[in-house]
Structures are given as structure tokens and as C-alpha cells.
Amino acid sequence: MAEVARVPAQEARQKVTGGRALLVCAYEDEAKCNTIKLDGAISLKSFEARVPSLGRNQEVIFYCA
């Protein structure tokens, strides 16, 4: 299994605000996600709906608290 790369918070913020990455709250529970959602983040449910339209090279950063 491939190792998942960790991204420092500042780098993640730069990528998301620069439009180079999607920030996804990794909780399936929408209520929980809404209580800890970071600026610029989308819910897991929203991400799943967008998957078919994403390019293969789209960077995605998942987070959970």
C-alpha cells in the first residue's frame, strides 16, 4: 500500500487558496463536518458528488480533527 503524504498546514492553505487543491473534511457525518469545517473546505458528500468531474491530476487534501 502506498504511503499517504502529509502536507503541512501552511502548504495546504496555500494550495487551497491558490486553487491548486481541494480541501475535504473526511467525516461522513455532515453535522460533525459542519462543526469543524475549515475555510475553503468541502464536505465528503460534496467531494463524492464532484469526483466524476475531477481531472486525474487534481490534488485533494483530506483532513479530520
N, C-alpha and C positions, 0 to 999 in steps of 0.2 A: 504494500500500500504506500502511496506517495505521501510524503510529509507535507503537512499544511504549513504554508509560510505565515509567520506572524508579521503584522505591519504595525510599526509604532503609531501611536495616536495622531501625532502631528502630521506624519506622512499620509495617513488615511484621510485626515481632514483636507489636506491639500489636494489629494486626488479627487475627492468627492466634490469639493467646491470648484475645482477646475474642470469638472465634467468628465474626468478620465476613469471614474469608477462609480459603481453603485454601492451604497451602504445599506445593508439589510439587517434588520433586527431578526435574530434567528429563533425567536419564540413563536410557536404555533398559536398560542393563546393571544388573540388580538388585544384583549383588555390588558394583559401583562405588558405586551409590546408597547401599547399606548402610554403606559405609565413610565417607561424607561426609554422612549424613542429619542434618539439624538437628532440634532438639526441635520436635515438633508437625508435622513434615513427613510426607507420604506419598510412596510411590514413583509413578513414572509409570504403571506397570502398575495399581496400585490406583486411581489417578485415572481411567484409561481405563475401568475397570470401573464407576466411580461416575458417569460422565458422563450416562448416561440418566436418573439420578435427581436431577441437579442443576437448580436453578432457573436461569432465564435471567440473573438478576441476581447470581448467585453470583460473588463476586470470587475469582480464582485467581492466586496468585503463584508463578511458576516460578523456580527458581534452579539454577545449576550452578557448580561451583568450578573 
